[in-house]
Amino acid sequence: MDIILASGSPRRYDLLKQIGLDFKVITSETDENYDSTLSPADIVMELSLRKAEAVFLNNLPEKDTVVIGSDTIVVHKDKILGKPEDKTDALNMLKELSGDVHHVYTGVTMYYYVNNKIFIESFADCANVYFRKLSDRETKMYVESGEPMDKAGAYGIQSKGAVLVEKIEGDFYTIVGLPVVRVYESLMRNVALSV
């Protein structure tokens, strides 16, 4: 079976490598606008479906294949925090998250083509993240490191951003961007997989 990761995220790439999967990366430009009346879980599932479907349709498989699409958002007080537009935006996001709890939602779509049949599994997972109270100095130093600039909520828990986090409730890998156990379980249900 071919496994395709429909994401250019180095974090998602590392997570699939970590569990021993052999896969390739193919990305596709997709519209990331969404209906603001949707719940956070529905938003990430919708965006992950768009990504997986776009890659699937642009690379129609000739053998058994699964395309994995994923999307992650950070939600604080019912406000969605995407990737920061610039350093000022990153600073403002981190100040907003400082000393408080926020929620990280990751949606995954597994777009399967198996035995000449197409079927889709989508799910969303949520984890709660508690930030320490951050000083202005450490917030500025973190932003100057450049790490926040391509990450939802302006931090990476798996890297330098780990020191911002006091505790989490839920799946660490959901926060990183791919709940690997749920991905693995879907693969185990639907294909002959050995890792």
C-alpha positions as CSV (number, residue, x, y, z in Angstrom):
1,M,0.0,0.0,0.0
2,D,1.2,3.5,-0.8
3,I,0.9,6.0,2.1
4,I,0.9,9.7,1.1
5,L,1.2,12.5,3.7
6,A,-0.7,15.5,2.3
7,S,1.3,18.0,4.4
8,G,4.6,19.8,4.1
9,S,4.8,20.0,7.9
10,P,8.2,18.7,9.1
11,R,6.6,17.8,12.4
12,R,4.0,15.5,10.8
13,Y,6.7,14.0,8.7
14,D,8.8,13.2,11.8
15,L,5.9,11.7,13.6
16,L,5.1,9.2,10.8
17,K,8.8,8.4,10.5
18,Q,9.0,7.9,14.2
19,I,6.4,5.1,14.1
20,G,8.2,3.4,11.2
21,L,5.9,4.1,8.3
22,D,7.2,4.2,4.7
23,F,5.5,7.1,2.9
24,K,5.9,10.0,0.5
25,V,4.9,13.6,0.9
26,I,2.7,15.3,-1.7
27,T,1.2,18.7,-1.0
28,S,-1.5,20.6,-2.9
29,E,-2.7,24.2,-2.7
30,T,-6.1,24.2,-1.0
31,D,-8.5,26.9,0.1
32,E,-8.1,27.3,3.9
33,N,-11.1,29.6,4.4
34,Y,-13.9,28.1,6.5
35,D,-17.4,28.8,7.8
36,S,-16.9,30.6,11.1
37,T,-20.1,29.1,12.5
38,L,-18.5,25.6,12.5
39,S,-17.2,24.2,15.7
40,P,-13.3,24.0,16.0
41,A,-13.5,20.2,15.5
42,D,-15.6,20.5,12.4
43,I,-13.2,23.2,11.0
44,V,-10.1,21.0,11.3
45,M,-11.9,18.0,9.9
46,E,-13.2,20.1,6.9
47,L,-9.7,21.5,6.2
48,S,-8.0,18.1,6.6
49,L,-10.5,16.6,4.1
50,R,-9.8,19.3,1.6
51,K,-6.1,18.7,1.8
52,A,-6.4,14.9,1.5
53,E,-9.0,15.1,-1.3
54,A,-6.9,17.6,-3.3
55,V,-3.8,15.4,-3.2
56,F,-5.9,12.2,-3.9
57,L,-7.7,13.7,-6.9
58,N,-4.5,15.2,-8.4
59,N,-2.6,11.9,-8.0
60,L,-5.3,9.3,-8.8
61,P,-3.9,6.0,-7.5
62,E,-3.4,2.8,-9.5
63,K,-2.8,0.6,-6.5
64,D,-4.0,0.5,-2.9
65,T,-3.3,3.9,-1.4
66,V,-4.1,6.1,1.6
67,V,-3.7,9.9,1.7
68,I,-3.4,11.4,5.1
69,G,-4.5,15.1,5.4
70,S,-4.3,17.0,8.7
71,D,-5.0,20.5,10.0
72,T,-4.3,22.0,13.5
73,I,-5.8,25.1,15.1
74,V,-5.3,26.7,18.5
75,V,-8.4,28.1,20.3
76,H,-8.3,30.5,23.2
77,K,-11.5,31.9,24.7
78,D,-13.5,30.9,21.5
79,K,-11.0,32.7,19.3
80,I,-9.0,30.8,16.7
81,L,-5.3,31.6,16.6
82,G,-3.7,30.6,13.3
83,K,-0.1,31.1,12.2
84,P,1.2,34.6,13.1
85,E,1.4,37.1,10.2
86,D,4.5,38.7,11.6
87,K,6.6,39.1,14.8
88,T,4.1,41.6,16.4
89,D,1.3,39.2,15.8
90,A,3.3,36.3,17.4
91,L,4.1,38.5,20.4
92,N,0.4,39.3,20.8
93,M,-0.6,35.7,20.6
94,L,1.9,34.6,23.2
95,K,0.8,37.4,25.6
96,E,-2.8,36.3,25.1
97,L,-1.9,32.6,25.9
98,S,0.4,33.5,28.9
99,G,-0.8,32.2,32.2
100,D,-4.0,30.6,30.8
101,V,-5.3,27.4,29.2
102,H,-6.1,27.0,25.5
103,H,-7.2,24.2,23.3
104,V,-5.5,22.6,20.4
105,Y,-7.6,20.8,17.8
106,T,-6.1,18.5,15.1
107,G,-8.3,17.1,12.4
108,V,-7.2,14.1,10.3
109,T,-8.7,12.7,7.1
110,M,-7.6,9.2,5.9
111,Y,-8.6,9.0,2.2
112,Y,-8.4,5.4,1.2
113,Y,-8.4,3.6,-2.1
114,V,-8.4,-0.1,-1.3
115,N,-9.6,-3.0,-3.6
116,N,-10.8,-0.5,-6.2
117,K,-13.0,1.2,-3.6
118,I,-12.8,4.7,-2.1
119,F,-13.7,5.4,1.5
120,I,-12.9,8.1,3.9
121,E,-12.3,8.3,7.7
122,S,-12.2,11.7,9.4
123,F,-11.7,12.5,13.1
124,A,-10.7,15.4,15.3
125,D,-8.9,15.3,18.6
126,C,-8.5,18.1,21.2
127,A,-5.9,18.6,23.9
128,N,-5.7,21.3,26.6
129,V,-2.5,23.3,27.0
130,Y,-1.7,25.4,30.1
131,F,0.9,28.1,29.6
132,R,3.1,29.5,32.4
133,K,2.9,33.2,33.1
134,L,5.5,34.5,30.6
135,S,7.7,37.6,31.1
136,D,7.9,40.1,28.3
137,R,11.6,39.3,28.0
138,E,11.2,35.6,27.4
139,T,8.3,36.2,25.0
140,K,10.5,38.5,22.9
141,M,13.4,36.1,23.0
142,Y,11.2,33.3,21.8
143,V,9.7,35.3,19.0
144,E,13.3,36.4,17.9
145,S,14.2,32.7,17.7
146,G,11.9,32.5,14.7
147,E,10.2,29.3,15.9
148,P,6.7,30.7,16.3
149,M,6.4,32.0,12.7
150,D,5.0,28.9,11.0
151,K,3.0,27.5,13.9
152,A,-0.7,27.9,14.9
153,G,-0.8,29.8,18.2
154,A,2.8,31.0,17.6
155,Y,4.6,28.2,19.5
156,G,6.0,24.7,19.0
157,I,5.6,22.4,22.0
158,Q,8.0,19.9,20.6
159,S,10.9,22.4,20.4
160,K,11.9,25.5,22.3
161,G,8.3,26.2,23.0
162,A,8.2,23.3,25.5
163,V,9.4,25.7,28.2
164,L,6.3,27.9,27.8
165,V,4.0,25.0,28.8
166,E,3.2,24.2,32.4
167,K,1.1,21.1,31.7
168,I,-1.2,19.4,29.1
169,E,-4.3,17.4,29.2
170,G,-4.7,15.0,26.3
171,D,-2.6,13.6,23.5
172,F,0.8,15.4,23.2
173,Y,0.9,14.4,19.5
174,T,-2.4,16.2,18.8
175,I,-0.7,19.4,19.9
176,V,2.3,18.6,17.7
177,G,-0.1,18.2,14.7
178,L,-0.9,14.5,14.2
179,P,-2.5,12.1,16.7
180,V,-0.4,9.2,15.7
181,V,-2.2,6.5,17.7
182,R,-5.5,7.2,16.0
183,V,-3.8,7.3,12.5
184,Y,-2.1,4.0,13.3
185,E,-5.4,2.4,14.5
186,S,-7.1,3.5,11.3
187,L,-4.4,2.0,9.2
188,M,-4.5,-1.2,11.2
189,R,-8.3,-1.5,10.7
190,N,-8.2,-0.9,7.0
191,V,-4.9,-2.3,5.6
192,A,-2.4,-5.0,6.3
193,L,0.2,-3.0,8.1
194,S,3.3,-4.0,9.9
195,V,5.5,-1.4,11.7
